[in-house]
Amino acid sequence: MPQDELTFGLWKKGEPNGTVLAPLSRYASRYEKATWEAEISKLPTVIHGPKGTIADRETIIGVVRNGKAQAYPLSKLTIQSPVLLDVVGGEPIMLVLGPDGKSVRVFSRKIDGNTLEF
């Protein structure tokens, strides 16, 4: 830990001098099309949550610590708060939703053996 799941825009804002590899034209046929997300959203999903619990294609943030796992639906993070405190596998963590509403960062709340409280 920490872990980042960032949109390109948020990453570029935080790393203005960062470098991104450019696609090579000779491999263009192997790259996903710009419309891939819209095309995928039309395909049926294999697993469905019980009615009213979670939407098909919901973005899930998964955290695994010390052999234990916890799932956090992105829509729940955007509704309740941009910061969520939890404990996974005995480790206190903090999930932080980025200002774009799509990026999530996960941090340990332990520093030098002490748990940070906010």
Secondary structure, DSSP 8 states (H G I E B T S, - for coil): --EEE--HHHHHHH-TT-------GGGGGGS--TTHHHHHHTS--S---STTT--TT--EEEEEETTEEEEEEHHHHHHH-SEEEEEETTEEEEEEE-TTSS-EEEEE-EETTEE---
